[in-house]
């Protein structure tokens, strides 16, 4: 009789731990399948975002409940002497971990709380003489976004520039005292360190073009770097432009900031 009671206790506690694993795992699976389906061409990135938006508001709470359930089951198993407390905790903690992944994925590309980014996806350090793409143009043949600065629907170059300057006033032309070739080589090193795919490097034109790929949704954003000699110094401008999407949650601006930090 005592053995049967112990088995029944183990049974319902295992059921609760399994339920925590199932719910947390479902949230984690949904957040992983959203970008995976986009990679595989099963749906457009908008559908992937809709999946994340449907799941993300609940993932933090799911994770906390799963973790609390694990600790409660661990304590209860110890109290009842069922001997499977660690197993129960691991099951529930697995659900918490999966829910944590589901929370983390959108957090990597969403704006921090209280931070609003403008609805633009094209930034340039020179807003009067915009750096132009050359070698990358064939790669963007099917891209929804134009390479005309501010050329998106419901946008103008003037409005794009205004929004950029308001949100990212630090994105300006940089000057270096070293010769152009020295800075050109350093820029190539920075491109490599950033993990971008080098498309073109033309020293005689002072032009470098590269493609950056975002981690989760594998979005392609194109970068052009322009170097010119001016008054004994090297003038460096850069531009980063997304191939798809309206706003970029500040991704292109962050990318150029990081590039110039390395440079």
N, C-alpha and C positions, 0 to 999 in steps of 0.2 A: 504493500500500500504506500509506504513512504517513497519507494522507488518510483511508483506511478505519479505521485504528487510532484516529485522532482522533475520528472519528464514533462509534465504538463506546464510547470513553471518555465522550464527551458523552452518549451514549444511556443508559448505566447510571447515571451521576451524575444526569441529569435524572429518571430513574425514581425514584431515592432521594428527590430533592427533592420530586417530585410526591407520593410516598407520605407524606412528612412533612406536606405541605399537606393531603392527604386525611384523615389521622388527626386532625390538629389541627382541621381544618375540621369534621369529624364531631362532635368534642367541643363545639366552639362552636355548631354547629347544634342539637345536643340541648339545650344550655342556653338557647338562644333560643326554641326551639319549646315548651319547658316552660311559660313564662309566656304565650307567644303563644296556645297552645291553650286556656289558661285564659281569656284575654281574649275569644277567639272563641266560647267556650262549647263547645268540642270535648270537654273533660273537666273534672272538678272540680279544685280547687286541690290536693287531696291527690295526684292523679295527677301533676300538675306537679312537686310536691315529690319524688315517687318517682323521676321522671326525673332530677332534679338530684342526688338522693342516689346514684343508680346511676353517674352520670358524675363527680361532683365529686372523689371520692377519688383519681382518676387524672390529673386535669387539670394539676396542678402538674408532675408528672413528665413528662407528654406535652409540655408547653410547654418544659421544660428540654431534653428530648431533641431536640425540633424545632430549638431554637435552637443547640444544640451541633452538630447535623447541618449546619445552615446554615454555621456557621463552618468546620467540617471540609471541607465541599464547596468553600467559597471558597478555602481554603488548597490543597486538592488540585487545583482547577482552575488555580490560579496555578502550581503545581508542574508540572502536566502541559501547561500552555500551551494549554488548550482554549478560552480566551477567553470562557467563559460563566459565570465564577465569580459575578458579581454577580446574574445571573439566577437561578442555583441558590440563592444565599443568600436572595434575596427570596422564592422559593417556600417554602423551609423556614421562614423568618421569618414568613411569612403563616400557616403552621400554628401556630407558637408564639404569634402574636397571637390567633388564634382560640381556642386552648387557654387563653390568659390571660383572655379574655372569659368562657370557661366556668368558670374559677376565681373570677372577680371577682363574677359575678352572685349566687351564694349567699352570698359573703362580705359583701355589703351588708346582708343581713338576718339572718345567723347571729350567734350570740353569739361574742365573741372567745374565743380559747383560754383556758381557765381561768375563764371567766365563766359562771355558771349563772343563768339567769333563771327566776323562778317560773312555773308553768303557769297564769297568769292573763292576761286580756285586757281588764280593766276597772280603771282607776285613778282615784282622786279625791283632791283635797287635803283635803276634809272627809269624814271617815269616820263622823261621827255624823249629819249632816244632808246626805245625798248630793244633789248638784245633779241636777235631773231634766230630761229632754228633753220638749219640747212640740212644736215645729214639725217636728222630725226624725222623730217617731214614725211618720207615714205612710210615710216613706222606708224605714223598717225593717220594714215589714209582712211581708216575706218573709225577713227575716234570721234565720238559725238561732239567733244569740245573743240572749238576753233583755236588756232594759234594767234588770232588777232586779240591783242590785249583789250579786255573789256568788251569783247565781241559776243558774249553770251546773250541769250534772250533776256529781255528786261534789264539789260546792263549796258553801260556806255564806258568808254575809256576814262572819261572824267570821273564818273561815279566809282568805277573800280579803283582808280588811284586815290580818291578821297577816302574810301573805306579802308584801303590798305594803309594809308598814312595815319588814320585814326587808330587802327588796331595795332600796327607794327611800325611805329615811327623810327625804330632803330634800323630798319632795312634801307640802308643808304649806300652809295658808292664808297668803296674803300680805296685808300691810297697807301702804297708801300714804297719804301726808299730803295729797295733792291731792284736790279735790272729786270726787264720783262721776262726774259728766259728763265731767270731764277724763280720768279713767282709762278711762271707757267708750270715748271717742274713741281713746285710745291703744291700747286692746284691739282695736278695729276695725282700726287700722293694723297691729297685730301679726298679726291674722288674715290680712290681705291679704299681708303680707310672708312669711308662712308658706306662702302659696299654697293656702290652704284655700278651699273653696266656701262662701260665706256663705249660710246658710239663713234665719236670722232675727236681727234686731237690735231689741230692745225696750227703749229707754232707761228708760221709766217702771217697768219690772220689773227693770231691771239684768240683762237676760239676752241673751246672744249664743249662737247655735248655728251650727255649721259642720261641714262634712264634709271630711276629709283623705283623699286617695287615694295609696296607696303606689305607688312607681315601677314595679317590675318586674311584680308580680302584680296591680296595680290593685285592691288591697283597699280597701274603704271603711271608714274609722273615723270615728266621730262625736264631736264635741267640744261641750260646753256650758260656758259661762263665766258665772259669777254674781257680780254686784257688789252690795254692800250698804253703806250708811253706818253706821258704828259708832264712837261716842265721838270724833266729829270727824275720823275717818279713813275711808278706803275699804277695805273688806274684799273681797278677790277670791279666789274658789274656782274650780276648773276640774276637769272630768272628761273622760276620753277612753276610748272604748269601741269595740272591734272588732265588726263585724257578723258575721264568720265566724271560725272557728278557735278552738283552745283557748288555748295560750300564744301570746304575741306577740313573743317575743325582746326584750322591753323597749321595743318601739316606742312604745306609748302613753305610757309614762313619759318617754322621751326627747323625745317631742313636747311634753308639758307643760313640761318643763325649758326647751326652746328658746323656747316661748311666753313664759314668765316672764323669760327672759333679754332678750328683745326688749322686753317691757313695762317 
